[in-house]
Amino acid sequence: MPKTLGPLIIGDREIPIPIVQGGMGVQVSTAALAGAVAECGAVGTIAGVGLGYGTEENDTDYPSASRRALQEEIRKAKAMTKGFVGVNLLGALSNFDDLARTAAASGADFIASGAGLPLCLPALTEGFRTLLLPIVSSARAAAIIIKAWKKRYGRIPDGFIVEGPLAGGHLGFKPEELRPPRPGRLEADVLEVLAVTRDCERETGARVPVIAAGGIFDGKDAARFFAMGARGVQIATRLVATVECSVAQAFKELYLKARPEDLVIIESPVGMPGRAIRTRLVDRVLAGERVPFKCGYQCLRTCSPATAPYCIAQAMFNAVAGALDNAVVFAGHNVSRVQEIVPVRQVLECMVREARQALHGLSEAPHAV
Ligand SMILES: Cc1cc2nc3c(=O)[nH]c(=O)nc-3n(C[C@H](O)[C@H](O)[C@H](O)COP(=O)(O)O)c2cc1C
């Protein structure tokens, strides 16, 4: 039972605050948020999906626009801080390989990748010191990645992010597992992934930290996962309601107003369900309407633009631009707990204080496990 909050050690890097800011596309977690989080001593993540959206070049050359925008966001974040800043990439992206190579070559400290097993990631980042963190929603996925990476590349992941069903954004679960989400699922998954990583650590002598994500809102929530053996927690929803997050004010205010009953699970052209706050667009999609769109570049391998119910990239971009009627605004199950817009530092300091108190309380309890 840890009495104090340890640093999060990933590869050769020691991160003082063991809190990871989860990647949030499209353009929710840009350098502005990631750099601010890293500067506080936690982990900042730039979401690599849809960064070129809204630029002129995007309409003529999507891959170049995405690549250039990613290089620029990494440069900006690195200019803000010497802290730990990486990139999140969805496995379903058509230009995944290009963006993974670009992130590594541009000095991203790590790549976190979910929405599909990132089996080729080590090959794409070879020769760079970029640390690799697969995002999984089951111990089975973690075990498959470890086995494949060992066999193909003679290496293992530098850690795992385990994302449960209470998270925001796209979710690695079946819609029926999310309506309503089962409490305790993340806890069970974290314990199972820990069993897999401990075997791997014993066998290889390397450290494979596990980071829990999805529905963790305060330090008390975080302490539960630290007490289980997780070395870090990932949060996202709470960090949208910060001064530094670069989304439109209307997006943040929607978070402040959101009640539990405003959240729905929608199907997405990504091929996974997602948790979002109801908007006019979301209601139309849920009613079975198809919202036609023009597609200049098929940005998702999983999307079929001729039949997709709506364009997820455009809908997410509308959200950050504040055009909420035509937007998909992703949010975690706990969004109704968001009460105010505060600086990033305040969120992180508050969580650390609460987690320390909770861990101390747990270790003092007579029947603490
Ligand atoms: C607005 C929003 C966008 C997100 N976009 C992504 C994304 O592009 N890639 C990804 O792996 N996860 C994405 N997520 C999931 C987060 O990175 C994170 O793991 C999760 O939301 C953590 O749970 P919490 O929101 O309850 O703190 C998104 C979440 C939100 C709220």
Ligand as a Chemical Component Dictionary entry (heavy atoms), coordinates in Angstrom:
data_LIG
# 
_chem_comp.id                   LIG 
_chem_comp.type                 NON-POLYMER 
_chem_comp.pdbx_formal_charge   0 
_chem_comp.three_letter_code    LIG 
# 
loop_
_chem_comp_atom.comp_id 
_chem_comp_atom.atom_id 
_chem_comp_atom.alt_atom_id 
_chem_comp_atom.type_symbol 
_chem_comp_atom.charge 
_chem_comp_atom.model_Cartn_x 
_chem_comp_atom.model_Cartn_y 
_chem_comp_atom.model_Cartn_z 
_chem_comp_atom.pdbx_ordinal 
LIG C1  C1  C 0 -13.490 15.506 -25.712 1  
LIG C2  C2  C 0 -12.723 14.209 -25.619 2  
LIG C3  C3  C 0 -11.992 13.765 -26.717 3  
LIG C4  C4  C 0 -11.235 12.589 -26.639 4  
LIG N1  N1  N 0 -10.467 12.217 -27.719 5  
LIG C5  C5  C 0 -9.645  11.145 -27.620 6  
LIG C6  C6  C 0 -8.730  10.845 -28.670 7  
LIG O1  O1  O 0 -8.632  11.533 -29.683 8  
LIG N2  N2  N 0 -7.948  9.741  -28.511 9  
LIG C7  C7  C 0 -8.013  8.940  -27.385 10 
LIG O2  O2  O 0 -7.277  7.951  -27.282 11 
LIG N3  N3  N 0 -8.851  9.236  -26.369 12 
LIG C8  C8  C 0 -9.650  10.321 -26.456 13 
LIG N4  N4  N 0 -10.457 10.656 -25.385 14 
LIG C9  C9  C 0 -10.361 9.859  -24.131 15 
LIG C10 C10 C 0 -9.377  10.516 -23.133 16 
LIG O3  O3  O 0 -8.078  10.562 -23.621 17 
LIG C11 C11 C 0 -9.351  9.834  -21.745 18 
LIG O4  O4  O 0 -8.738  8.579  -21.771 19 
LIG C12 C12 C 0 -10.683 9.656  -21.053 20 
LIG O5  O5  O 0 -11.610 10.610 -21.424 21 
LIG C13 C13 C 0 -10.430 9.707  -19.551 22 
LIG O6  O6  O 0 -11.617 9.683  -18.840 23 
LIG P1  P1  P 0 -12.260 11.017 -18.188 24 
LIG O7  O7  O 0 -12.668 11.871 -19.330 25 
LIG O8  O8  O 0 -13.406 10.464 -17.405 26 
LIG O9  O9  O 0 -11.239 11.682 -17.326 27 
LIG C14 C14 C 0 -11.256 11.816 -25.450 28 
LIG C15 C15 C 0 -12.018 12.254 -24.353 29 
LIG C16 C16 C 0 -12.739 13.422 -24.426 30 
LIG C17 C17 C 0 -13.517 13.879 -23.220 31 
# 
loop_
_chem_comp_bond.comp_id 
_chem_comp_bond.atom_id_1 
_chem_comp_bond.atom_id_2 
_chem_comp_bond.value_order 
_chem_comp_bond.pdbx_ordinal 
LIG C1  C2  SING 1  
LIG C2  C3  SING 2  
LIG C2  C16 DOUB 3  
LIG C3  C4  DOUB 4  
LIG C4  N1  SING 5  
LIG C4  C14 SING 6  
LIG N1  C5  DOUB 7  
LIG C5  C6  SING 8  
LIG C5  C8  SING 9  
LIG C6  O1  DOUB 10 
LIG C6  N2  SING 11 
LIG N2  C7  SING 12 
LIG C7  O2  DOUB 13 
LIG C7  N3  SING 14 
LIG N3  C8  DOUB 15 
LIG C8  N4  SING 16 
LIG N4  C9  SING 17 
LIG N4  C14 SING 18 
LIG C9  C10 SING 19 
LIG C10 O3  SING 20 
LIG C10 C11 SING 21 
LIG C11 O4  SING 22 
LIG C11 C12 SING 23 
LIG C12 O5  SING 24 
LIG C12 C13 SING 25 
LIG C13 O6  SING 26 
LIG O6  P1  SING 27 
LIG P1  O7  DOUB 28 
LIG P1  O8  SING 29 
LIG P1  O9  SING 30 
LIG C14 C15 DOUB 31 
LIG C15 C16 SING 32 
LIG C16 C17 SING 33 
# 
